[in-house]
Amino acid sequence: MKMKLSQQTRALGRNGSFKCTGFSFWKRDKTTTIIPITSKGMEGRCEIEVPNEDLARFCGHLQQDVVSLVLARLTQETLPILLGLNPVIDDCIAKILAKDKSQYETGFLWVRLGDNADYEQYGCLMDFAEFLKTELKITEPFVRHGEYGIENSQFSDLNYISLYYGDEEAQAHRGIHKEELEALNTLIKEN
């Protein structure tokens, strides 16, 4: 996911100082990486890697107002995919979205790719989007398929993708919200 800053700043990388216009965020199984974006739109040659188990402590050092300012720069479509990273971030997102926070309770993200596949658990919507983009080479947007699924020309009718939040036994709590679907479509289109 990428975030554009409201004004240009500076970052210090391997080859010296450069103009910074935003950040890329990459959440992986065990770490989240933050990379500055140069004024030429490329990722800079420096990064901060934070263990996911330490994200709460890392973000806790930031003032809630600072977190709110950063999150306010993101679109309402991309905010829900950040839920669950940190309680401070969750509270800020709930305020920004001006919706009941319980509406965005996540649990586990469960996916079944078509009618013959098994259910698999993903860490977050960003992880699933990355899988669709890199492993399946999907860039075509999805639309809703019932309450707990999505479809496009590759996955349609009875061969749709089940996508929902549920408990550890894959029992559904809720399907993804409209904003989350829009965020997923944005993530698979990004270069």
Stockholm file with secondary structure:
# STOCKHOLM 1.0

chainA/1-191         MKMKLSQQTRALGRNGSFKCTGFSFWKRDKTTTIIPITSKGMEGRCEIEVPNEDLARFCGHLQQDVVSLVLARLTQETLPILLGLNPVIDDCIAKILAKDKSQYETGFLWVRLGDNADYEQYGCLMDFAEFLKTELKITEPFVRHGEYGIENSQFSDLNYISLYYGDEEAQAHRGIHKEELEALNTLIKEN
#=GR chainA/1-191 SS CEEEEEEEEEEEETTEEEEEEEEEEEECSSEEEEEEEETTSSBCSCCEEEEGGGHHHHHHTSCHHHHHHHHHTSCTTTGGGGTTSCHHHHHHHHHHHTSCGGGGCCCEEEEEESTTSCCEEESCHHHHHHHHHHTSCCCSCCEEETTTEEECSSSCGGGCEEEEEECTTCCEEEECCHHHHHHHHHHHHCC
#=GC SS_cons         CEEEEEEEEEEEETTEEEEEEEEEEEECSSEEEEEEEETTSSBCSCCEEEEGGGHHHHHHTSCHHHHHHHHHTSCTTTGGGGTTSCHHHHHHHHHHHTSCGGGGCCCEEEEEESTTSCCEEESCHHHHHHHHHHTSCCCSCCEEETTTEEECSSSCGGGCEEEEEECTTCCEEEECCHHHHHHHHHHHHCC
//
